[in-house]
Amino acid sequence: MTTQSNPECLLEVSRAEMVLAVKTVARAIGNRRGGARLRFEDARLVIEVEGTVAEVPANGSWPLPIYVRGTWVRMLAKRMPAGDPIHLRVEAGRLHANRYSESCSLVPIEPPLPAEPSRERFQASPVIDDNISIAEAARILKPLFVKQSDLEAVVVEARARGTPSWSEEEKRMIAIIAKAWVLLAPMGVETSDIRRLVNNAVRNAWK
């Protein structure tokens, strides 16, 4: 059961203290796929997971406990969205921390069934990375007058074309190719050209 839009679930917290809290909880979660509970009492946001509790002074209203996957906590611990203070809100069944959001629930979130690991990964991956990645890309492209809404539309179009040519596990290769492309782009070289060379080199290395 997911939450609905709820204007009463809105808190304002210090960025620095929020970072400390989610890092504390993220260490407790580790790589497990369980969830965390967020509640508000005595002017403090309380984040709980498996016996670990982190509290943050907060202002606002949060009448009911909200449950969110551990990926939300881990992502914020790794890269907190821009802005101070951090605004937490529940809207359309999603828990937002400024620009980053994931689906949330009014009931505890259980780990996925072992029989469905591939489907779980497919569902979780876009939620984990997309919002923050798009927002960061929009920040980088802001001097070129590209809007975040434009990038979101491009992502939708790309997904409609089918399976992407790059996978999550190839981020290091993407970064290396991007650096090379910056130097070669004025010569007419495209990233697909460099990718083809890399693929050929890897295949030949195993002959």
C-alpha positions in Angstrom: 0.0 0.0 0.0 1.6 3.2 -1.1 0.8 6.7 0.2 -1.2 9.3 -1.6 -0.4 13.0 -1.9 -0.4 14.4 1.6 0.3 18.1 2.2 0.6 17.4 5.9 3.7 15.3 5.4 6.2 18.2 5.1 9.4 18.7 7.1 12.3 21.0 7.0 15.7 19.8 8.3 19.3 21.0 8.3 21.3 19.6 5.4 24.4 18.8 7.6 22.4 17.0 10.3 20.4 15.1 7.6 23.6 13.9 6.0 24.9 12.7 9.4 21.6 10.9 10.1 21.3 9.0 6.8 25.0 8.0 6.9 24.4 6.5 10.4 21.4 4.6 9.2 23.0 3.6 5.9 25.8 1.8 7.8 23.2 -0.2 9.7 21.4 -1.2 6.5 24.5 -2.2 4.6 23.6 -3.9 1.4 20.3 -5.4 2.7 17.1 -4.7 0.8 14.9 -4.0 3.8 13.3 -0.6 4.5 13.5 2.3 7.0 10.8 4.0 9.0 10.5 7.8 9.2 8.4 9.4 12.0 8.2 12.8 13.6 7.9 13.4 17.3 9.1 16.1 19.8 10.2 18.4 16.9 12.6 15.7 15.6 12.6 13.5 12.5 13.4 9.9 13.6 14.8 7.5 11.1 14.8 3.9 12.2 16.1 0.6 10.7 16.7 -2.7 12.4 17.4 -1.2 15.8 19.4 1.8 14.6 17.9 5.1 15.3 19.0 8.5 14.0 17.3 11.8 15.0 17.3 15.1 13.3 15.8 18.4 14.6 12.9 19.3 12.2 10.1 21.7 11.6 6.8 20.9 10.1 4.1 18.2 10.2 4.4 14.5 9.7 1.3 12.8 11.2 2.0 9.2 10.2 5.1 6.9 10.0 6.3 6.6 6.5 8.3 3.6 5.2 10.9 3.7 2.4 13.4 1.3 0.9 16.9 1.3 2.1 18.0 2.5 -1.3 16.6 5.9 -0.5 18.7 6.1 2.6 21.9 4.8 0.9 21.5 7.3 -2.0 21.1 10.3 0.3 24.1 9.1 2.4 26.1 8.9 -0.8 25.0 12.2 -2.5 22.5 14.5 -0.7 20.6 16.7 -3.2 21.5 20.3 -3.4 19.8 22.8 -1.0 19.9 23.8 2.6 17.6 23.1 4.4 16.4 19.8 3.1 12.6 19.7 2.5 11.1 16.3 3.0 7.6 15.7 1.7 5.2 12.9 0.6 3.6 13.4 -2.7 1.8 11.0 -5.1 3.1 8.0 -3.2 6.7 9.1 -3.2 9.0 10.4 -0.5 11.0 13.5 -1.6 14.2 15.0 -0.3 14.4 18.2 -2.4 14.7 16.9 -5.9 15.4 13.2 -5.1 12.5 10.8 -4.5 11.5 7.1 -4.2 8.2 5.3 -3.7 7.1 5.0 -0.1 4.5 3.2 1.9 2.3 3.3 5.0 3.3 -0.2 5.9 6.7 -1.8 6.5 8.6 -2.6 3.3 9.8 -6.2 3.2 12.8 -7.5 1.3 12.0 -8.9 -2.2 11.3 -12.6 -2.6 14.4 -14.7 -3.5 12.5 -16.0 -6.6 12.3 -12.5 -8.1 15.8 -11.0 -7.9 16.0 -9.9 -11.6 12.6 -8.2 -11.5 13.5 -6.4 -8.3 16.7 -5.1 -9.8 14.8 -3.8 -12.9 12.3 -2.0 -10.7 14.8 -0.5 -8.3 17.6 0.7 -10.6 15.8 3.6 -12.3 14.4 4.7 -9.0 17.8 4.7 -7.3 19.7 6.8 -9.8 17.5 8.6 -12.3 16.2 11.6 -10.3 19.6 12.5 -9.0 21.4 11.9 -12.3 18.9 13.9 -14.3 19.1 16.8 -11.8 22.9 16.7 -11.9 23.0 16.6 -15.7 20.6 19.6 -15.7 23.0 21.5 -13.4 25.9 20.8 -15.8 23.9 21.8 -18.8 22.4 24.9 -17.3 24.9 27.3 -19.0 23.6 25.9 -22.3 20.0 26.7 -21.4 18.9 23.0 -21.2 16.1 22.5 -18.7 15.6 19.5 -16.4 12.2 18.9 -17.9 13.9 18.6 -21.3 16.3 16.0 -20.0 13.4 14.1 -18.4 11.7 14.0 -21.8 14.9 12.7 -23.5 15.1 9.9 -20.9 11.5 8.9 -21.6 12.3 8.8 -25.4 15.5 6.8 -24.8 13.7 4.2 -22.8 11.0 3.9 -25.4 13.7 2.9 -27.9 14.4 -0.3 -25.9 17.3 -1.7 -23.9 20.0 0.9 -23.4 23.4 0.2 -24.9 25.1 1.0 -21.6 24.6 -0.8 -18.3 24.9 0.3 -14.7 28.0 -1.8 -14.4 29.8 0.1 -17.1 29.9 3.5 -15.4 33.7 3.4 -15.2 34.0 2.7 -18.9 31.5 5.5 -19.6 33.6 8.0 -17.7 36.8 7.0 -19.5 35.1 7.2 -23.0 33.6 10.6 -22.1 37.0 12.0 -21.3 38.4 10.8 -24.6 35.4 12.0 -26.5 35.8 15.6 -25.2 39.2 15.6 -27.0 38.0 13.8 -30.2 34.6 15.3 -30.7 35.9 18.4 -32.6 37.4 15.9 -35.1 34.0 14.4 -35.8 34.4 11.3 -33.6 31.2 10.1 -31.7 31.0 8.1 -28.5 29.7 5.2 -30.5 32.9 5.1 -32.5 35.0 4.9 -29.4 32.7 2.3 -27.9 33.2 0.2 -31.1 37.0 0.4 -30.7 36.8 -0.6 -27.0 34.6 -3.6 -27.8 36.9 -4.8 -30.5 39.9 -4.4 -28.3 38.3 -6.4 -25.5 37.4 -9.2 -27.9 40.9 -9.4 -29.4 42.5 -9.4 -26.0 40.8 -12.8 -25.4 42.0 -14.4 -28.6 
